[in-house]
């Protein structure tokens, strides 16, 4: 394929250009709000239409090659998944190709549970908040990190996110140690209390005795 596709300025919205190889592979350049490039070994140059939503909320019909119509109808969640990956992706440029694969898989491991989270929760948080809570939850998994965070006085919010406090209720157990620590609930309320009891899952100190049960209050 030696010919070049038209430049952006020569095509108006709804126009498209194409070039085909002798083996039947066709490259398309279609102009929507900006240039869109596609390649196919199945489609020809049949014309179809797609509906587009303008900034003022109105909908318009835009002509396009059939390959664009088929892509919109059958792409499933692939395009949206790629969009979510790119919003706050950790991908970075590097000389080693396998770094790109690793960062791509890392982003997929975050986007996939977010999709499940949105499907199972009527009021779901934005992706940014989900990533933030995920990071905070992972930090609390390490006992050393959790102890470091819990040692700081917090009067506004708990150091453990709600998504971590309220999930897997069967794994939160009161555990007693030989070292005292500041109670998370009492610290938030401005009360000085240093019990021996901690949550085995959250890794933070909580009062759990006959006079006060901060363990139950924290997890409910």
TIGU-185141 format. One record per atom (N, C-alpha, C): x, y, z; residue in one letter. Coordinates in steps of 0.02 Angstrom, whole numbers, plus 50000, padded with zeros to 5 digits. Each point is the difference from the previous one (the first is absolute). Example, Ala and Ser with C-alpha at 12.3 -4.5 7.8 and 13.67 -1.06 7.14 Angstrom:
2
506604971650390A;499555005950000A;500455006050000A;499825005349964S;500425005950003S;499615005550037S;
//
This chain:
220
500434994150000X;499575005950000X;500455006150000X;500065003149944X;500475005649992X;499675006850007X;499365000549984X;499655006450004X;499885002050072X;499965006450012X;499875002650067X;499275002150005X;499734999450061X;499325002350011X;499995007650003X;499415002949988X;499935007349997X;500175003150067X;500215006449997X;500145003450063X;499345002150033X;500035002150064X;499405001450039X;499585005649969X;500335005349974X;499645005949976X;499604998649937X;500184994949963X;499664998649937X;499364996150009X;499874997550059X;499404996050013X;499555003650049X;499365000649982X;499515002950046X;499694994450042X;499635002050050X;499694995050044X;499534995549961X;500094993550007X;499614995149963X;500354997449938X;500525003549977X;500394997749942X;500524994850022X;500204995749953X;500534995350016X;500414998649938X;500614997950011X;500454998049946X;500254993050016X;500254996449950X;500234993150012X;500534998349949X;500394995050017X;500494997049955X;499994992550013X;500054996049946X;499984992850005X;500624996849971X;500204994450028X;500564996249974X;499744994649954X;500434997249957X;499784994449956X;499764994050039X;500214999250062X;499794994250040X;499335001150035X;499705005949991X;499335001150027X;499985003550067X;500555002950023X;500015003750063X;499875007449984X;499515002950033X;499805006949987X;500105004350062X;500325005849991X;500095004950053X;499525005849987X;499665002250053X;499505005349994X;500215006050043X;499825005849975X;500075006150039X;499335003749996X;499655000150056X;499335003050003X;500035006050047X;499655005349981X;500005006150040X;499355000550039X;500064999950066X;499435001350045X;500145006950030X;500045000650066X;500235006350029X;500755000849988X;500344994349989X;500704999949980X;500124993849957X;500594999349974X;500144994449955X;500004993450038X;499704994949971X;499974993250028X;500304995249948X;500474995950021X;500344995349955X;499804992950017X;499844996049950X;499824993050009X;500324996049944X;500074993550012X;500274995549949X;499614993450004X;499854997049942X;499594994049998X;500174995849938X;499954993550008X;500084995549942X;499334996949981X;499465002850026X;499334997249988X;499545005149965X;500045006350019X;499535005049976X;500215002949933X;499505002649965X;500125003749939X;499895007450012X;499695003349952X;499895007250007X;499265001750004X;499614995350029X;499295001250009X;499895005950048X;499475003849987X;499845005950040X;499464998350052X;500095002650060X;499504999250052X;499965006650040X;499645000050055X;499945006050042X;500064998250074X;500215004950039X;500034999450072X;499695006250031X;499754999350060X;499705005750036X;500525002850047X;500055006650002X;500475003550042X;499645005250042X;500235000950062X;499715004850046X;500435006350002X;499695005749987X;500355006449999X;500085002750072X;500395005350007X;500125003050065X;499365002850031X;499545002449958X;499375002750026X;499484994750014X;500184993649992X;499544994550015X;499624997449940X;500005003549945X;499644997749941X;500384994249967X;499624995849964X;500304994349966X;499975001049924X;500534998249967X;500045000749928X;500204993449969X;499844999149937X;500184994049963X;500605001749955X;500534996150005X;500615001249962X;500144994049956X;500135001249937X;500184994449955X;500694997350016X;500104993649985X;500644996850017X;500064993649958X;500604997349994X;500074993549968X;499714994550045X;499814994449970X;499684994650037X;500444997450056X;500665000449992X;500464997550051X;499915003750066X;499855006549997X;499895003950061X;499364997850034X;499484998949962X;499364997850028X;500084993250034X;500334995349967X;500104993450029X;500435000350063X;500495004349999X;500435000650060X;499595002550060X;499595005149989X;499595002750055X;499504994850025X;499744995849955X;499484995250019X;500284993850036X;500614998049983X;500264993650025X;500645000450041X;500225006050016X;500635000550038X;499904997850072X;499394999950025X;499894998050070X;500305005150047X;500344997550052X;500305004550049X;500735001349989X;500274997849943X;500725000749988X;500225007249998X;499645004249963X;500195007049993X;499935003650066X;499484998750038X;499905003350065X;500534997750050X;500194993749997X;500524997550044X;500665003649986X;500165001049937X;500615003649983X;499965007250024X;499415003049995X;499925006950023X;500125000550075X;499724995350039X;500095000150073X;500734998850018X;500344995949962X;500714998850013X;500415006349990X;499825004049951X;500405005949984X;499865005950045X;499435000150035X;499825005750041X;500535001450054X;500174995050039X;500505000850053X;500524994449995X;500204998449940X;500464994449989X;500695001350030X;500324994750022X;500675000550028X;500544998749947X;499794999149938X;500474998549947X;500515005749992X;500634998249992X;500535004849991X;500454997949943X;500305004849967X;500454998449946X;500634996850028X;500254995149964X;500614996650022X;500334996549942X;500644998450008X;500374996649948X;499854992649997X;499744997250053X;499874992850003X;499274998749982X;499894996049949X;499324998949974X;499564996550052X;500304995850041X;499584996250047X;499735004550056X;500305005950009X;499715004850048X;499315002249978X;499915001149935X;499345002149974X;499484994650011X;500214993749991X;499544994450011X;499804999750074X;500505000850044X;499874999750072X;499525005550021X;500135006349979X;499575005550019X;499304999249970X;499954997249939X;499354998849970X;499604995050040X;500324994550021X;499664995050042X;499825002850068X;500425004450026X;499875003250065X;499365004349996X;499955003949946X;499405004149992X;499384995749990X;500074994449963X;499434995549991X;499774997150067X;500474998550045X;499844997250064X;499625004950044X;500025006549983X;499625005050037X;499335001349966X;499995000349934X;499395001649963X;499504994250006X;500224993849996X;499544994350002X;499594999850064X;500305000550060X;499585000250061X;499575006250004X;500215005549969X;499585006050000X;499374998849960X;500054996549944X;499414998349960X;499524995750040X;500274995050036X;499584995850042X;499695004050056X;500395004550029X;499755004450054X;499415004249976X;500035002849940X;499465004149974X;499384995849987X;500104993749979X;499424995649985X;499664997650063X;500354999750056X;499724997350062X;499805005350050X;500135006449985X;499825005450046X;499585005249963X;499415001450029X;499555004849969X;500305007049999X;500325001950055X;500335006550004X;500754998950001X;500305000049941X;500714998649995X;500415006449998X;500614999750026X;500445005850001X;500365000749933X;500245006049984X;500405000949939X;500644995850003X;500314999049943X;500604995949996X;500565002750043X;500075006650003X;500545003050040X;499924998350073X;499385000550027X;499884998350070X;500104992650012X;499814995949951X;500104992850006X;500744998450005X;500415003049958X;500724998850001X;500315002550066X;499745005650025X;500265002650064X;499854995250057X;499384997650004X;499814995450053X;500374993349993X;500104997949938X;500384993849989X;500715000750026X;500315005649986X;500695001250025X;500025000250076X;499525003450030X;499985000350073X;499874993150030X;499574996149968X;499874993350025X;500614995549997X;500385000549945X;500604996049993X;500535002050051X;500035006450017X;500495002250050X;499854997250069X;499354999050015X;499834997450066X;500104992550006X;500154996649945X;500114992750003X;500644998450037X;500515004249993X;500634998850035X;499955002350072X;500164995850047X;499935001850071X;500465005850018X;500595000149971X;500475005350015X;499745006749975X;499725000049938X;499735006149972X;499385002250039X;499574995250018X;499395001650037X;500175003050068X;500494997350034X;500195002550065X;500275007149995X;500375001449946X;500275006649990X;499465005149988X;499494998149959X;499455004549986X;499585001150062X;499864994650036X;499565000450058X;500315003950057X;500665000650001X;500345003550054X;499895007649996X;499775002549942X;499885007049992X;499295001750023X;499935005450036X;499345002050024X;499585002649943X;499394997349993X;499555002049946X;499335001550032X;499785006349996X;499365001950030X;499455001149948X;500174999749936X;499515001149948X;499734993549971X;500454995449984X;499794993749970X;500474994450023X;499764993849993X;500414994350018X;500564999049949X;500534996950022X;500564998749954X;499854994249953X;499514996050017X;499814994349958X;499375001849960X;500014999549933X;499415001949960X;499414995550014X;499405002749988X;499384996350015X;499964993549960X;500245000149938X;499974993949959X;500404994350030X;500505001650041X;500414994950032X;499734998150068X;499705004950035X;499734998850067X;499404995449999X;499565000849948X;499364996650000X;499984993749958X;500544998449964X;499984994049958X;500304994050037X;499854994149977X;500274993850029X;499914999950076X;499385000750021X;499865000650072X;500244993950040X;500084994349967X;500214994050037X;500744999750016X;500395004949976X;500734999850012X;500225005250051X;499545004150025X;500185005150051X;499914996950069X;500554999050036X;499984997050066X;500415004250049X;499755000450061X;500385003650052X;500604995750021X;500585003150000X;500624996650017X;500375004250052X;500284996850051X;500335003650054X;500754999149995X;500365005650007X;500725000049996X;500315002350066X;500664999850003X;500355002250060X;500175007549998X;499875003149943X;500165007149991X;499375004149992X;499965005450038X;499425004449995X;500055004449937X;499425002549978X;499975004549943X;499395004550005X;500025005649966X;499445004750002X;499394997149966X;499435000250034X;499374997549971X;499785004649943X;499824997149943X;499815003849941X;499375004150012X;499504996950032X;499365003450012X;500085005550052X;500344998550055X;500105005050052X;500425005849975X;500504998549959X;500425005249973X;499615004849956X;499534997349961X;499585004149957X;499545004550042X;499804997650059X;499565003850044X;500395004650048X;500664999849996X;500415004250044X;500084997350070X;499904993550008X;500064996750065X;500654996050002X;500375000650056X;500634996450008X;499864992950026X;500164995149958X;499904993050020X;500514995749962X;500354995850037X;500524995749970X;499894992750021X;499574996449964X;499854993150018X;500524995249973X;499974993850024X;500434994649974X;499684996549940X;499355001149990X;499634996349949X;500065003449932X;500064996049947X;500035002449931X;499544995849956X;499845002549940X;499634996149951X;500504995949961X;499884993549996X;500474995549966X;500055001449925X;499475002949971X;500005001349928X;500225007249983X;499745004850037X;500165007049987X;500685002050028X;500234996550052X;500665001350029X;500035006450041X;499445002350027X;499995006150041X;499734998450070X;500195004050049X;499784999050069X;499285002550009X;499594996150035X;499315001850015X;499824997650070X;499655004150038X;499784997950067X;499524994249994X;500114995050040X;499554994250001X;500014997150070X;499575002850044X;499974997850070X;499305000950027X;499914998850064X;499345000250030X;499715007050002X;500425005150002X;499765006950006X;499905003449932X;500374997949949X;499945003349935X;500184995149945X;499595000049947X;500114995449944X;500065004149936X;500595002849989X;500135003849939X;500074995349940X;500154993750012X;500074995249946X;499354999349961X;499444999650036X;499354999449967X;499805006549966X;500135005750033X;499835006549970X;500395001349936X;500634998049998X;500425001349942X;499774995949939X;499764994050011X;499824995549945X;499264999849986X;499615004950023X;499285000149987X;499785007149984X;
//
